[in-house]
């Protein structure tokens, strides 16, 4: 810039003053030695909100918020002339306006040097950056919530780009590994790897626009997860596929939910089978006995009539037990059974149960041995505990040969109570042991006197033990009896 007489830059009649006053961006002029502001154009005064008289009393550093770093505070110093520095203007109302000081140089007028700063308002750009950041954050949070990430594979460089959520799905920290297609394949479950690879290669060879596939992955921790992959291909101007972009979503919970639905559906089918078969059979027997008795009532002697009535009574009792089991199972599945634990004396419940079961046991010549400690206390729901023991005792009686023995004993282990019902009966094979806890697998055997069952009893036992936070197990060998033990926290 051409030198003029001393003070021309601040002379309102000078050409340079008129020129800088018509510049559309804010311009401040400061003394190069003291940093005191000497002048400002109209745009600068409009933005900062101070009259010119006030501005002339300010040091150049007062244009900026005091919390800015030293580099920005000293932006008017000679060390930073001719540089673009991002800063902020602090207005009289305390507003912070983002700017870039794109020109900061000395202007020498005789013996006087000035520093001139041209401020470009970048509020619009900052708002766009904030909006972009917010959108990226929203996308990241949305992907995290949906457990869905995105990726891009450059076929020329084999470079694979993942979003943060893809790293989370695979259980890897961002930047921990160099991602390539081969690295991705290594994370796919070995049994699914070939299928996944062939699906992708086929989509390229057949020039498909997109494809999707479900498969398993193995996370860094060794955990197996299910994912859904969807992919689209991008082409260059010649139509050649140059990159693949896609999404990967963790669908493990969905898969677990589907498995649970299949199990519930199997339970429902099993439930219907029980209703259709096990209820129809005893009722048909009762109808048959009733018809026989009605037809021969006048010709029956007292002993025959009593025998027929006892047969009917046993059938009615069995049918009633079945209905009770079905009702309990239904109420348990619907969450209608209240869990109300209390301290109960084990032998009191056993004596009450044996009053109703002893006749059947005695008819088979069975002996039942109770725990030696008749004051053994258990913290449990009394009704559920009674049902658990009734089912285990009923099964022991049912599957024990005449003259056999049923033993009930209990012990305290650490903070748990173990109750065991053992018998000297026919036992259970390893294959059958796998079925007794699964409603989806129909399983019931006739007893030693051909007693019938539903298979629901042990399932109800497990359900109620689970409600206590405990576990139940069986130890048995064919021909050597069975031992059912349940453990309850106490």
C-alpha positions as a printed NumPy array, in Angstrom:
array([[   0.   ,    0.   ,    0.   ],
       [   1.302,    3.432,   -0.881],
       [   2.572,    5.502,    2.022],
       [   0.763,    8.751,    2.787],
       [   1.291,   11.533,    5.188],
       [   1.341,   10.766,    8.859],
       [  -2.121,   10.055,   10.252],
       [  -3.833,    9.691,    6.891],
       [  -5.297,    6.31 ,    7.823],
       [  -7.328,    7.888,   10.594],
       [  -8.132,   11.07 ,    8.744],
       [ -11.845,   10.944,    7.833],
       [ -11.181,   12.957,    4.701],
       [  -8.514,   10.59 ,    3.394],
       [  -9.037,    8.22 ,    0.486],
       [  -7.935,    5.224,    2.577],
       [ -10.338,    5.98 ,    5.391],
       [ -13.25 ,    6.249,    2.951],
       [ -12.147,    2.988,    1.303],
       [ -11.88 ,    0.931,    4.501],
       [ -15.192,    2.376,    5.753],
       [ -16.967,    0.873,    2.725],
       [ -15.497,   -2.619,    3.132],
       [ -18.47 ,   -5.044,    3.804],
       [ -16.594,   -6.91 ,    6.554],
       [ -15.754,   -5.502,   10.001],
       [ -12.349,   -3.742,   10.025],
       [ -10.413,   -2.57 ,   13.076],
       [  -7.253,   -0.433,   13.082],
       [  -4.909,   -0.561,   16.063],
       [  -1.624,    0.982,   17.079],
       [   1.094,   -1.544,   16.214],
       [   3.085,   -0.737,   19.338],
       [   0.435,   -0.317,   22.052],
       [  -2.4  ,   -2.417,   20.652],
       [  -4.899,    0.382,   21.294],
       [  -7.744,    0.497,   18.798],
       [  -7.642,    3.693,   16.743],
       [ -10.56 ,    3.214,   14.409],
       [ -13.252,    0.844,   13.175],
       [ -15.54 ,    0.914,   10.161],
       [ -19.33 ,    1.005,   10.213],
       [ -19.728,   -2.779,    9.918],
       [ -17.4  ,   -3.316,   12.857],
       [ -19.359,   -0.857,   14.992],
       [ -22.674,   -2.508,   14.011],
       [ -21.461,   -5.917,   15.078],
       [ -19.62 ,   -5.015,   18.256],
       [ -22.398,   -2.741,   19.495],
       [ -20.145,    0.002,   20.958],
       [ -19.929,    3.607,   19.746],
       [ -16.67 ,    4.585,   18.116],
       [ -15.662,    6.661,   21.152],
       [ -15.861,    3.551,   23.362],
       [ -14.054,    1.376,   20.836],
       [ -11.137,    3.821,   20.713],
       [ -10.622,    3.34 ,   24.453],
       [ -10.265,   -0.454,   24.045],
       [  -7.178,   -2.611,   23.622],
       [  -7.301,   -4.945,   20.634],
       [  -7.439,   -7.987,   22.949],
       [ -10.766,   -6.722,   24.337],
       [ -12.393,   -7.514,   20.996],
       [ -12.212,  -11.205,   21.936],
       [ -13.688,  -13.237,   24.818],
       [ -11.144,  -13.478,   27.652],
       [ -11.191,  -17.303,   27.659],
       [  -9.666,  -17.576,   24.169],
       [  -6.117,  -18.863,   23.91 ],
       [  -3.055,  -16.625,   23.73 ],
       [  -2.673,  -17.115,   19.985],
       [  -6.084,  -15.596,   19.325],
       [  -5.704,  -12.904,   21.992],
       [  -2.503,  -11.694,   20.304],
       [  -3.867,  -11.961,   16.794],
       [  -3.082,   -8.271,   16.181],
       [   0.569,   -8.688,   17.122],
       [   3.177,   -8.438,   14.399],
       [   4.045,  -12.137,   14.809],
       [   0.701,  -13.078,   13.301],
       [   0.442,  -10.624,   10.456],
       [  -0.69 ,  -11.941,    7.079],
       [  -2.244,  -15.064,    8.668],
       [  -5.817,  -16.345,    8.808],
       [  -6.791,  -17.041,   12.398],
       [ -10.17 ,  -18.295,   13.596],
       [ -11.45 ,  -16.258,   16.517],
       [ -14.546,  -14.694,   18.057],
       [ -15.755,  -11.115,   18.52 ],
       [ -17.266,  -10.303,   21.903],
       [ -20.165,   -7.843,   21.497],
       [ -21.415,   -5.287,   23.976],
       [ -24.333,   -7.644,   24.779],
       [ -21.949,  -10.487,   25.54 ],
       [ -22.608,  -12.403,   22.325],
       [ -19.758,  -14.365,   20.793],
       [ -19.63 ,  -14.074,   17.002],
       [ -17.309,  -16.549,   15.232],
       [ -14.975,  -14.868,   12.72 ],
       [ -11.837,  -15.469,   10.721],
       [  -9.28 ,  -12.658,   10.761],
       [  -7.964,  -13.095,    7.255],
       [  -5.753,  -10.01 ,    7.052],
       [  -3.686,   -8.672,    9.886],
       [  -0.74 ,   -6.528,    8.746],
       [   1.094,   -3.361,    9.514],
       [   0.433,   -0.186,    7.594],
       [   3.365,    2.243,    7.795],
       [   2.54 ,    5.945,    7.577],
       [   5.718,    7.858,    8.161],
       [   6.841,    7.231,   11.693],
       [   3.518,    5.54 ,   12.636],
       [   2.674,    1.843,   12.191],
       [  -0.824,    0.49 ,   12.242],
       [  -2.234,   -3.017,   12.46 ],
       [  -5.316,   -3.645,   10.355],
       [  -7.597,   -6.635,   10.937],
       [ -10.374,   -7.674,    8.559],
       [ -12.934,   -9.911,   10.282],
       [ -15.044,  -12.332,    8.227],
       [ -18.267,  -13.468,    9.939],
       [ -18.429,  -17.282,    9.791],
       [ -21.609,  -17.71 ,   11.842],
       [ -23.342,  -19.463,    8.96 ],
       [ -20.49 ,  -21.92 ,    8.517],
       [ -20.367,  -22.598,   12.252],
       [ -24.104,  -23.249,   12.339],
       [ -23.688,  -25.698,    9.445],
       [ -20.846,  -27.43 ,   11.294],
       [ -22.927,  -27.65 ,   14.469],
       [ -25.88 ,  -28.945,   12.479],
       [ -23.624,  -31.525,   10.808],
       [ -22.161,  -32.564,   14.166],
       [ -25.622,  -32.868,   15.677],
       [ -26.798,  -34.932,   12.731],
       [ -23.73 ,  -37.172,   12.966],
       [ -24.307,  -37.534,   16.709],
       [ -27.976,  -38.295,   16.102],
       [ -27.035,  -40.875,   13.467],
       [ -24.496,  -42.428,   15.832],
       [ -26.997,  -42.572,   18.691],
       [ -29.695,  -43.935,   16.377],
       [ -27.333,  -46.651,   15.151],
       [ -26.406,  -47.454,   18.734],
       [ -30.047,  -47.722,   19.799],
       [ -30.909,  -49.842,   16.782],
       [ -27.674,  -51.859,   17.103],
       [ -27.09 ,  -51.139,   13.457],
       [ -23.899,  -49.828,   11.892],
       [ -22.79 ,  -49.04 ,    8.354],
       [ -19.711,  -49.91 ,    6.33 ],
       [ -18.087,  -49.239,    2.985],
       [ -15.666,  -51.48 ,    1.084],
       [ -13.45 ,  -49.987,   -1.647],
       [ -12.887,  -52.843,   -4.1  ],
       [  -9.77 ,  -51.248,   -5.578],
       [  -7.904,  -50.734,   -2.285],
       [  -9.731,  -53.434,   -0.272],
       [ -10.077,  -50.813,    2.479],
       [ -13.099,  -51.4  ,    4.689],
       [ -14.574,  -48.48 ,    6.639],
       [ -16.779,  -49.101,    9.688],
       [ -18.884,  -46.765,   11.781],
       [ -18.468,  -46.897,   15.556],
       [ -21.518,  -49.126,   15.959],
       [ -20.016,  -51.819,   13.702],
       [ -16.976,  -51.892,   15.979],
       [ -19.296,  -52.234,   18.998],
       [ -21.225,  -55.065,   17.334],
       [ -17.99 ,  -56.97 ,   16.7  ],
       [ -16.667,  -56.123,   20.167],
       [ -13.6  ,  -54.299,   18.867],
       [ -12.299,  -50.836,   19.731],
       [ -12.172,  -48.37 ,   16.803],
       [  -8.677,  -48.304,   15.338],
       [  -7.685,  -51.531,   17.1  ],
       [  -7.333,  -53.402,   13.83 ],
       [  -6.896,  -52.511,   10.18 ],
       [ -10.245,  -53.411,    8.67 ],
       [ -10.274,  -55.323,    5.401],
       [ -12.673,  -57.781,    3.825],
       [ -10.461,  -60.663,    5.017],
       [ -10.508,  -59.332,    8.594],
       [ -14.287,  -59.206,    8.446],
       [ -14.454,  -62.81 ,    7.213],
       [ -12.238,  -63.923,   10.103],
       [ -14.872,  -62.535,   12.499],
       [ -17.671,  -64.517,   10.831],
       [ -18.524,  -67.802,   12.527],
       [ -16.503,  -70.607,   10.87 ],
       [ -19.66 ,  -72.538,   10.003],
       [ -21.136,  -69.486,    8.219],
       [ -17.954,  -68.094,    6.645],
       [ -18.145,  -69.895,    3.313],
       [ -21.837,  -69.103,    2.861],
       [ -21.241,  -65.395,    3.559],
       [ -18.236,  -65.229,    1.213],
       [ -20.059,  -67.015,   -1.612],
       [ -23.089,  -64.741,   -1.245],
       [ -20.927,  -61.632,   -1.622],
       [ -18.864,  -62.999,   -4.518],
       [ -22.015,  -64.15 ,   -6.311],
       [ -23.527,  -60.672,   -5.978],
       [ -20.423,  -59.262,   -7.711],
       [ -20.182,  -61.914,  -10.43 ],
       [ -23.876,  -61.74 ,  -11.246],
       [ -23.75 ,  -57.935,  -11.201],
       [ -26.499,  -57.752,   -8.584],
       [ -27.555,  -54.366,   -7.256],
       [ -27.866,  -55.603,   -3.674],
       [ -28.22 ,  -58.602,   -1.39 ],
       [ -28.815,  -59.427,    2.268],
       [ -27.888,  -62.339,    4.514],
       [ -28.169,  -63.43 ,    8.151],
       [ -25.203,  -65.082,    9.816],
       [ -23.285,  -65.473,   13.055],
       [ -20.184,  -63.639,   14.181],
       [ -17.71 ,  -64.33 ,   16.963],
       [ -16.839,  -61.249,   18.977],
       [ -13.384,  -60.599,   20.359],
       [ -14.613,  -61.917,   23.736],
       [ -15.657,  -65.221,   22.113],
       [ -19.371,  -64.438,   22.375],
       [ -21.476,  -65.596,   19.421],
       [ -23.95 ,  -63.043,   18.031],
       [ -26.396,  -63.046,   15.116],
       [ -26.278,  -60.232,   12.561],
       [ -28.181,  -59.156,    9.473],
       [ -26.056,  -57.816,    6.595],
       [ -27.507,  -55.732,    3.762],
       [ -25.352,  -54.491,    0.9  ],
       [ -25.669,  -52.331,   -2.207],
       [ -23.02 ,  -51.919,   -4.902],
       [ -21.836,  -48.67 ,   -6.467],
       [ -20.702,  -48.447,  -10.082],
       [ -18.517,  -46.102,  -12.068],
       [ -19.563,  -44.477,  -15.347],
       [ -18.803,  -47.674,  -17.245],
       [ -21.071,  -49.729,  -14.985],
       [ -18.251,  -51.522,  -13.186],
       [ -18.803,  -52.169,   -9.468],
       [ -16.162,  -50.157,   -7.605],
       [ -17.396,  -50.246,   -4.017],
       [ -19.907,  -51.862,   -1.719],
       [ -21.858,  -50.055,    0.97 ],
       [ -23.989,  -51.753,    3.542],
       [ -25.332,  -52.066,    7.029],
       [ -24.912,  -54.662,    9.733],
       [ -27.467,  -55.058,   12.494],
       [ -27.221,  -57.121,   15.669],
       [ -30.326,  -59.346,   15.637],
       [ -29.323,  -61.667,   18.472],
       [ -32.262,  -60.63 ,   20.656],
       [ -34.606,  -61.097,   17.702],
       [ -33.235,  -64.597,   17.147],
       [ -33.594,  -65.416,   20.845],
       [ -37.14 ,  -64.093,   20.743],
       [ -37.916,  -66.278,   17.726],
       [ -36.511,  -69.314,   19.539],
       [ -38.624,  -68.488,   22.563],
       [ -41.695,  -68.162,   20.343],
       [ -40.971,  -71.552,   18.807],
       [ -40.627,  -73.024,   22.28 ],
       [ -43.883,  -71.413,   23.406],
       [ -45.589,  -72.741,   20.295],
       [ -44.229,  -76.22 ,   21.02 ],
       [ -45.416,  -75.882,   24.628],
       [ -48.84 ,  -74.899,   23.375],
       [ -48.982,  -77.906,   21.038],
       [ -47.854,  -80.182,   23.861],
       [ -50.45 ,  -78.634,   26.125],
       [ -53.186,  -79.303,   23.577],
       [ -51.962,  -82.888,   23.186],
       [ -52.267,  -83.42 ,   26.916],
       [ -55.741,  -81.954,   26.995],
       [ -56.867,  -83.979,   24.008],
       [ -55.393,  -87.31 ,   25.108],
       [ -55.045,  -87.383,   28.864],
       [ -58.409,  -85.832,   29.591],
       [ -60.324,  -87.837,   27.012],
       [ -59.01 ,  -91.22 ,   28.203],
       [ -60.162,  -91.053,   31.845],
       [ -63.505,  -89.552,   30.922],
       [ -64.112,  -92.32 ,   28.395],
       [ -63.271,  -94.851,   31.099],
       [ -65.671,  -93.178,   33.514],
       [ -68.44 ,  -93.168,   30.93 ],
       [ -67.804,  -96.829,   30.166],
       [ -67.924,  -97.819,   33.861],
       [ -71.065,  -95.778,   34.356],
       [ -72.83 ,  -97.466,   31.446],
       [ -71.834, -100.931,   32.719],
       [ -73.016, -100.123,   36.228],
       [ -76.312,  -98.683,   35.02 ],
       [ -76.927, -101.701,   32.801],
       [ -76.07 , -104.287,   35.503],
       [ -77.03 , -102.338,   38.612],
       [ -79.875, -104.683,   39.543],
       [ -77.672, -107.758,   39.068],
       [ -74.524, -106.516,   40.901],
       [ -73.717, -107.772,   44.356],
       [ -72.288, -105.391,   46.936],
       [ -68.659, -106.499,   46.434],
       [ -68.784, -106.01 ,   42.659],
       [ -70.427, -102.626,   43.078],
       [ -67.789, -101.575,   45.615],
       [ -64.984, -102.729,   43.317],
       [ -66.412, -100.791,   40.377],
       [ -66.831,  -97.659,   42.509],
       [ -63.213,  -97.87 ,   43.714],
       [ -62.016,  -98.14 ,   40.115],
       [ -64.069,  -95.071,   39.242],
       [ -62.751,  -93.216,   42.282],
       [ -59.136,  -93.876,   41.278],
       [ -59.885,  -92.667,   37.763],
       [ -61.556,  -89.553,   39.115],
       [ -58.602,  -88.829,   41.416],
       [ -56.143,  -89.184,   38.546],
       [ -58.256,  -86.926,   36.35 ],
       [ -58.454,  -84.418,   39.171],
       [ -54.65 ,  -84.495,   39.552],
       [ -54.32 ,  -83.88 ,   35.836],
       [ -56.68 ,  -80.921,   35.997],
       [ -54.77 ,  -79.542,   38.978],
       [ -51.477,  -79.859,   37.102],
       [ -52.912,  -78.19 ,   34.013],
       [ -54.418,  -75.39 ,   36.074],
       [ -51.182,  -74.816,   37.968],
       [ -49.123,  -74.841,   34.779],
       [ -51.466,  -72.367,   33.099],
       [ -51.519,  -70.008,   36.076],
       [ -47.74 ,  -70.178,   36.354],
       [ -47.225,  -69.385,   32.657],
       [ -49.626,  -66.451,   32.899],
       [ -47.827,  -65.104,   35.97 ],
       [ -50.932,  -65.476,   38.131],
       [ -49.245,  -67.361,   40.961],
       [ -48.064,  -65.138,   43.802],
       [ -44.652,  -65.917,   45.272],
       [ -44.865,  -65.478,   49.061],
       [ -41.897,  -67.086,   50.853],
       [ -42.085,  -67.795,   54.574],
       [ -40.348,  -70.004,   57.122],
       [ -41.948,  -73.47 ,   57.059],
       [ -41.199,  -76.707,   58.893],
       [ -40.401,  -79.325,   56.244],
       [ -41.759,  -82.329,   58.183],
       [ -45.119,  -80.613,   58.763],
       [ -45.647,  -80.399,   55.003],
       [ -44.402,  -83.962,   54.441],
       [ -46.779,  -85.397,   57.067],
       [ -49.694,  -83.544,   55.486],
       [ -48.798,  -84.843,   52.014],
       [ -48.269,  -88.43 ,   53.149],
       [ -51.745,  -88.498,   54.702],
       [ -53.155,  -88.356,   51.165],
       [ -50.46 ,  -90.478,   49.502],
       [ -49.856,  -93.202,   52.105],
       [ -52.757,  -95.371,   50.999],
       [ -51.27 ,  -95.679,   47.501],
       [ -47.815,  -96.334,   48.959],
       [ -49.116,  -98.993,   51.331],
       [ -51.035, -100.733,   48.542],
       [ -47.659, -101.198,   46.806],
       [ -45.954, -102.23 ,   50.05 ],
       [ -43.614,  -99.201,   49.993],
       [ -41.87 ,  -97.754,   53.026],
       [ -41.337,  -94.   ,   53.309],
       [ -38.514,  -92.616,   55.443],
       [ -38.785,  -89.004,   56.66 ],
       [ -35.888,  -86.697,   57.615],
       [ -34.613,  -87.389,   61.142],
       [ -34.796,  -83.695,   62.056],
       [ -38.503,  -82.968,   62.444],
       [ -37.843,  -79.232,   63.007],
       [ -35.932,  -78.577,   59.785],
       [ -36.962,  -75.075,   58.675],
       [ -36.974,  -73.894,   55.054],
       [ -37.567,  -70.412,   53.676],
       [ -39.974,  -71.062,   50.806],
       [ -43.422,  -70.395,   49.454],
       [ -45.508,  -72.98 ,   51.396],
       [ -47.94 ,  -73.717,   48.55 ],
       [ -45.224,  -74.08 ,   45.911],
       [ -43.068,  -76.207,   48.207],
       [ -46.037,  -78.474,   48.849],
       [ -46.649,  -78.904,   45.105],
       [ -42.952,  -79.632,   44.445],
       [ -42.84 ,  -82.332,   47.135],
       [ -46.215,  -83.8  ,   46.14 ],
       [ -45.071,  -84.276,   42.542],
       [ -41.715,  -85.78 ,   43.548],
       [ -43.333,  -88.16 ,   46.069],
       [ -46.085,  -89.133,   43.627],
       [ -43.485,  -89.991,   40.979],
       [ -41.39 ,  -91.947,   43.492],
       [ -44.435,  -94.022,   44.482],
       [ -45.471,  -94.451,   40.871],
       [ -42.093,  -95.736,   39.618],
       [ -41.022,  -97.858,   42.597],
       [ -41.627, -101.608,   42.569],
       [ -43.599, -103.256,   45.334],
       [ -41.645, -103.578,   48.547],
       [ -39.342, -100.687,   47.63 ],
       [ -38.224,  -97.727,   49.728],
       [ -38.651,  -93.951,   49.347],
       [ -36.321,  -91.731,   51.354],
       [ -36.615,  -88.003,   51.966],
       [ -33.666,  -86.151,   53.444],
       [ -32.404,  -82.609,   53.616],
       [ -29.214,  -80.796,   54.474],
       [ -27.866,  -77.271,   54.745],
       [ -24.965,  -76.312,   52.466],
       [ -23.443,  -72.88 ,   52.959],
       [ -26.395,  -70.553,   52.324],
       [ -28.603,  -73.14 ,   50.611],
       [ -30.974,  -75.94 ,   51.557],
       [ -30.89 ,  -79.222,   49.623],
       [ -33.981,  -81.45 ,   49.701],
       [ -33.745,  -84.899,   48.097],
       [ -36.399,  -87.496,   47.304],
       [ -34.835,  -90.832,   46.361],
       [ -36.367,  -94.204,   45.527],
       [ -35.352,  -97.749,   44.716],
       [ -37.501,  -97.796,   41.592],
       [ -37.017,  -98.554,   37.92 ],
       [ -34.789,  -95.521,   37.217],
       [ -34.539,  -93.257,   34.186],
       [ -32.256,  -93.659,   31.185],
       [ -29.894,  -90.812,   30.201],
       [ -31.958,  -90.19 ,   27.032],
       [ -35.174,  -89.894,   29.032],
       [ -33.514,  -87.599,   31.58 ],
       [ -32.96 ,  -85.041,   28.799],
       [ -36.687,  -84.996,   28.039],
       [ -38.22 ,  -84.618,   31.484],
       [ -37.548,  -80.856,   31.668],
       [ -38.739,  -80.066,   28.147],
       [ -42.436,  -79.674,   27.465],
       [ -41.785,  -79.65 ,   23.726],
       [ -40.675,  -83.308,   23.899],
       [ -43.602,  -85.529,   24.89 ],
       [ -42.421,  -87.771,   27.695],
       [ -44.323,  -89.938,   30.146],
       [ -43.872,  -93.556,   31.176],
       [ -46.375,  -95.861,   32.853],
       [ -45.679,  -96.687,   36.496],
       [ -44.894, -100.11 ,   37.921],
       [ -48.65 , -100.723,   38.323],
       [ -49.301,  -99.188,   34.902],
       [ -50.14 ,  -95.794,   36.449],
       [ -50.582,  -93.058,   33.864],
       [ -49.079,  -89.573,   33.994],
       [ -49.023,  -86.29 ,   32.088],
       [ -45.356,  -85.386,   32.208],
       [ -46.298,  -81.985,   33.612],
       [ -45.427,  -82.747,   37.231],
       [ -41.653,  -82.409,   36.925],
       [ -42.015,  -79.339,   34.692],
       [ -44.088,  -77.69 ,   37.398],
       [ -41.44 ,  -78.652,   39.967],
       [ -38.766,  -76.952,   37.864],
       [ -40.959,  -73.892,   37.315],
       [ -41.528,  -73.43 ,   41.055],
       [ -37.915,  -74.134,   42.005],
       [ -36.873,  -71.496,   39.449],
       [ -39.285,  -69.047,   41.09 ],
       [ -37.323,  -69.548,   44.313],
       [ -34.053,  -68.826,   42.516],
       [ -32.99 ,  -72.439,   42.975],
       [ -32.112,  -75.43 ,   40.831],
       [ -33.379,  -78.979,   40.452],
       [ -31.552,  -82.024,   39.11 ],
       [ -31.926,  -85.773,   38.74 ],
       [ -29.468,  -88.633,   39.259],
       [ -30.678,  -91.988,   38.013],
       [ -29.702,  -95.25 ,   36.357],
       [ -32.112,  -97.772,   34.86 ],
       [ -32.989, -100.457,   37.419],
       [ -31.169,  -98.642,   40.263],
       [ -33.659,  -96.011,   41.317],
       [ -33.77 ,  -92.22 ,   41.027],
       [ -32.76 ,  -89.284,   43.17 ],
       [ -34.35 ,  -85.864,   42.617],
       [ -32.736,  -82.964,   44.47 ],
       [ -33.736,  -79.335,   44.555],
       [ -31.618,  -76.565,   46.017],
       [ -33.188,  -73.415,   47.452],
       [ -31.296,  -70.338,   48.653],
       [ -31.821,  -69.796,   52.383]])
